[in-house]
């Protein structure tokens, strides 16, 4: 069985494939060579490092790097005429029309625009989803490159704890899309709920003027949240797991 490469090992494989000398890579990116040696090869690179690498080497596929899907080298995924739209993706909330997302941060080099989404910690305070996605700054929230293979999403969030195992493990990163109309709530599916008490990842069930939040792990009980105390709801549409 073939060994699953870590993200850093994939970056080194890309350098070898393209004939790029490591010394030139470290000099150009400003990354310390120690980040790609020994035990550090198994650690996940930070979003700032990823953005820097994908900006300097736009031919490297972010989808392949993050998920292992597709090819190492990409064709031009973002059209010059409308670089904010991911081609071929439709959003059922907007009657099947392609949804435009304005990147909150853009890194430009070699005439390439790198589209990103905010990464929000699960232990974020109440109201953070709206703040992070509508008026985010680099100081408030990390930014990670968009994974084109996933359905349209508004942000990613890191999972913490074991309450949603086995489907969602601590350290996973889930991609989420805001529920913009109550009629599109997919009851029974995993959602990120931003309420007065903070942000949680749970499956949700309708219960009149309240929602029931349930965990996948049977060791955790259910609890209810009044609907009028919910700031935002977001459906989980994708998952990133680093092995």
N, C-alpha and C positions, 0 to 999 in steps of 0.2 A: 504494500500500500504506500503510495507516494506521501512523502512528508508534507504537511501543510506549512507553507512559509509564513513567517510573521511579516508585518508591514515593512519593517526595516530590512529584512532579508529580501523582500520583493524589490525594494529600492536598490539594493546592491546588485540584484539580478538584472535590473534595468540598466544600471551603469555598465555592467559587463556586456550586455547585449548591444548597447549603443557605442561601446568602445570608449566610454568616458572614464578618465583616470580618477581614482578616488581623491587624490590630492587636489585635482582641479574642482571636483564636486564640493569638497569641504571649503575650499577657498572662495568659490563662487557663491555658496549659500551662507557661509559664515557659521556653519554647524561644526561643533567640536567632533573630531574623529572618534573620541572615546564613546560617543553616543551609539556608535556602530561596531562596538567590540564586546566580546564576552557576553556576560549576563544582560548587558544593555540591549542586545539584539532582540530579546524577547519582550522588552517593554514597549508599550504603544507610544508612538511619537505624539507630541502635543499638536494641537490644531495650528499653532503659529508655524511650527516646523513644516507641517503638511502643506499649508498655504504657500509657504516660501518655495518649497520644492516643486509643487504643481504649477506655480507661476513661472519659475525659471525654466522648467522643462514641460511646456504645455502639451508635448506629444505623449506624455505619460498619462495613461487612463486612470482617473480617480476611482472609477468603478472597479477596475481590476485591482487596484492597490488596496482598496478598503474591503472588498467583498470576495475577490478572487474570480469574479465572473467576467466574461468577455476576454478581450485581448489586452496585452500589455500596452500596446501603442494604439492611440485613438485617432479617428478621423475627426474632422471639425464638428463637434457636437453642438456648439452654440453658433447660430447663424449671425453673420455680421449685421444683417438688416434688422434683426430683433433678438439681441443676445440675452434678453431676459426670459425668453420662452423656451422650454424644453420641448423639442419637436415630438409630435405624436402622442403627447400625454393629455388626457381629458379629465375633467373633474365633474362627477355627477351632481355635485352641489350647484354647479353653474350650468345645468342643462346640457352637459356634455361638451361645452365649449372649452377651448384651451385656456387655462388660467395663467395670467401674467403675474409673475412675482418680481418685485423690484429688489435686487440684492441690497442688503443692509450695508455690506462692505464689499468693495471691489478692489482687486489687486490687478494692476495693469503692467504688462511687459510683453514685448514682441507683438503688440496689437491684439492681445488676447485678454478677454474679460473673464475672470474667475468668479463664478457665482457661489455664494455661501449662504448658510443658514445659521442662526444662533444655536448654541448648545447650552442647555439650561440644567443646572444641578437639581436633582429630585427634591432635595431638602430646601429648595427655594421658598421664600416667604410668600404669603398670600398676595395675589395681584401681580406676581412676577411675570406671568405669561404675557399679559398685555404690555407691560413695560418693556420686556425683553424683545418682543417681536415688533413693536410699533415705534419705539424710540431708543433702540439699543445703541450703545457705544462699545468700543472694544474693552473699556474698563469694566462694564457691567456684565459682559457675557462673552464667552469664547465664540469664535466663528469657525465653521468647518465647511469644506467644499461640498457642493451639492452632489449627491450620488444619482446619476441620471437614470439608473436602472429601477429606482424606486418610484412609486406613484408620487404625484405632487405632494409636497409636505411643507409645513411652515417652520418647524423647528425640530431639533432632536433633544432628548433628555436622557440622562444617565440613570440607570436602575440601581437602587440601593436596597439591600436586604433580600430575604428569601420568601417574602409573602406571596409572590407571584410565580414561584417555581412550580412545575418544571419548565413552563414556557418562557419565562423571563427570569434570568439569573442576575445576581448582583454583578455589576460591571458591564452588563449589556447596555447598548445605546439604542433607543427606539426613536423612529421618525414618526412625527405626529402632524395631523392636519386638523385645523380648527373646525368645529361644528358650527356652521354659520346660521342654520335654521333648525329649530327643535324638531321639525318633521323629518329631518335626516339623521336623527340619533339612531344608532344601531345598537339596540338594547342587547345585553349579553356579551358584547364585544369589549375588549380592553380599551379603556380611555384614560387620559390624564385629566384629572379634575383639579381645577384651581378654585378653592373655596376660602371662606374666612379663616379656616384653620390651617391653610397651607396647601401644598401640592402633593397629590398622591396618584399612583398608578393602580387602577382597579377595574374589574368588570362592573358594569352598571346595569341596574334593573329598575324599571319604572314602578313607583309606588305612590301614585297620586301626586301630592304636593311635595314629595320627597323622592330621592333616588336611593336605592340600596346598593352599597358598595361591597363586592365580594372578592375574596382572594382565591387564587388557584391552589395555594397551599392549605390543606384542610386544618392545619394547626392554628390558623387565624380565623376569627369569627367575622361575621358581617357587621356593618354599621350603616347608619342612614345619615343623609345630608339633606336639609331643606333646599328645595330648588331655588328659593330666593336668596340663598347664601352662596350660590355658585357664581364665580366671576366668569370663568371660561371653561369650555369642554373641548377636548381634542381627541380624535380617534387615532389609535395606533395603526399605522399603515405599513410599517417596515421595521426590521430589526437588524442591528449590526452586532456581531459577536466576535470578539478577538480570542482566538484559542491559544 
